[in-house]
Amino acid sequence: MTSSSPSAQDSQLRIAVLLLAAGEGSRLGTHPKALLHRDGKTLLGRFSRAIQGFSPVECLVVTGFHAQLIESEIEKMNTSLTHPMKIIRNASPEEGQPSSVRLGLESLRADFDVLLVALSDQPEVGAKEIQELLDEYAKREGEQEIILPLVDGKRGNPVLFSYKAVSDVLAKPGMVCRSFMDAHPDKVRAMPTSNQAFVMDVDTPEDIQRHQLNLFLF
């Protein structure tokens, strides 16, 4: 089996997914980054298909700015997905990403072992990167409950959280994943990697060109 072949079922891990897609995309002229596309597929579509092989027990997408456009795309995608995506709308996206993270965590309903928290604007993240995180999760020691990719010392995404870690975050009102990791470094297992996909995102028009992306045609 190659490193890019989903093996979650082999290890019997039940995976839940939380995808954050509520941002305004202000540096792109308020264009929804999740709907940038390459080779005819949106970033949202590429990610949703990448996670299908892991048979996720729940897939949540938090929308906010551009909610109607993104939700319309999700509804179209869901008709062809074995594991469809559930929409959770953040009514106050201007409060920033932490509010979307907290809302997403509070909206989880399935029984899961690990939660993948991902961003919707990472064009190079796919099954290979998700499998890297799962492989590292199998190596965790002691109190480690979170797998955080590090590329040249820089924090990356997605991040993998155990059910216990998610429960601990939810137990504290207002707590979110980033601040929880900062407060509990002993629970974080860093995963040093040379895979640049974990730190590549799309913020500027130059990023669009670099990743050979196109604006979504509405």
N, C-alpha and C positions, 0 to 999 in steps of 0.2 A: 504493500500500500504506500502510495506517495504521500508526502506531507500535505498535499493539497486535497487529498481525498477525505471527505467528512467521515470521522470515526466516532462521532458522538454516540451513535446507537450502540457501537461496539462496547463502549464504556458505560452504557445505560444512563448517561447524563441527560436529564431533562432540561432543555435550554429554552429560556425566554429571551425575547429581544425587545429592547426599548430604543427606538430610533427618534432622534431629535430633529424635527423639521419645522420649527416655529420661527426661525430667524427672518429678519427683514431683508438681508442681503443689501444693506445700504451702500456698500462700496461698489456694488455692481449696478447702481442705479435702481435699487429696490427690486431686483429681479430674484425670484425664488431659486436659490441655489440647487435645491433638490430636483428641479426640473431642467437643469442644464443637461444636455445630452451629447452622446458620442455614438457614432455608428447606428443612429436611429433609436437608441435606448437612453432614457433619462437616468440620472444618477440614482434616483429612487427605484427605478425598475431594475437597474443592474444590481443594486444591493439586495432587493427583495428576492431576486432569483439566486443570488449567492447563498442566502441563508436557507433556501428550500431543502438542500441536501442534508441539513442537520436536523430536519424534522422538528422544528421548534414547537413547543406546546402553546406558546402565545407570542404574538408579534404586535407590539403597540407602536404607533406613530403619533407623536405629539405635534400638532399643527398650531399655527398662530397667525402670524402675518401670512398673507397669500393663502389662507386656509381653503377657500373655495376652489382655487386652481389645483392645489396639491391634493385635496380630498377627491376631486373629480378624477384625477389621474390614478389615485389609489383604487377607487371604485372600478375603474376600467381594468387595472392590473389584476384585481382580486378575482376576476372571472376566469383567469387562467392559472391561478396559484393554488397548489395543493394545500398550502398553509397560508391562508389570507391574512392581511394586515388589518388590525382594528384601529380606528381613528379616535384619538383623544384630543379635543381642541382646547388649547389654553386661551381663556377669555382675556387674559392680561399679558400678552407676549412682550409688551414693553417693559415688563419687570425683569426681563432677561432670562438667560438660559437656566439659572438655578430654579426659577419658578416652573419651567417646563420639566426639568428633571424630577422635582418633587411631585408634581402632578402625575407624571408617568409612573413613578414608584407607587404612589397611592392607588393607581388604577389597575395594578397587576391583580389578576384573579386566579391564574392557573397555579397548580403545584409545580414548582421547578427546583432544579438543583443549582443552576447558575444563570445569571442574567448578563447578557451582553448589552452594554450601553454604547450606542454608536451615534455618529454624526452623519448628517445627510449630504455633506459636501466633501466627502473623501473619495475621489474618483478611482483610486487604485486599490482600495480595500475590497477584498473578495473572500472567497472560501479559503484560500491559502492563509490569509492573515487570521481569520477566525480559528482555523485549525491550529495555528501557532499558539494562540492564547489557550486553547483547550489542552494542548500538549503540555504547556507550562503549568496549567492548573493541576494536572496529574502529579506534578513534582513538588507541590507546595509542602511546607513543613511548619510544625508548631502552630502558631496562631494565625498563620497567613490565610486570608480569605479573599484577597483581591489580586488580580493579575494586571499590572500596569506596564505597557510596553515603553521602553526607553530607547531612543535613537540618538546616539552621541550625547547622552545626558538629558535630552529633551523629552518631556512627557508626550506620549502619543495617545491615539484613540484607534479603535474601540478599547474599552476597559471591561474586564470580566469580574463579576461580583458573585460570591456564593450567596445562597439563600440566607444564611446566617448574617452575612454582612448587610444585605438589604434590610433584613428585619431589625438589625441594630440601628441602621440609618433612620428607618421609619419610627423607631421608638422615641426619637428625639424630635419634637416639633420644630419644623423649619430647617432641619438638617438636610444637607444634600451630599452627593457622593464626593465631590472635591474636598469640601471642608472636613468630611469624615476621614478621608485618607490623610489629610494634613494633621488631624488630631490623633490618628492611630497608625503611625508609620509601621508599627510592629505587625499590623494586619495586611500590609501591602507587600507582595512579592514582585519586585522589579524584574522585568524581562528584557535584558539588553538585547538589541537586535540591530542588524544593519539594514533591515527592510524599511526603506524610506516611505513606503505606503502609509505607515502608521502616523507620519507627521505631515503628509501632504494634504492640503485642503485648498479650497477655492475662495479667495477673498477679493481678488482684483481682476481687472480685464487681462492683465498679464498672465495670471494663473489660468484663465480660460484658454489662452493661446498655448501655454505650456503643456496643458493636458489635452490639447486638440478637442476642446469641447465647443458646443454651439449653444446659442440661446434657444430656449424652448419657444416654438412658434404657437401662439395662442389662437 
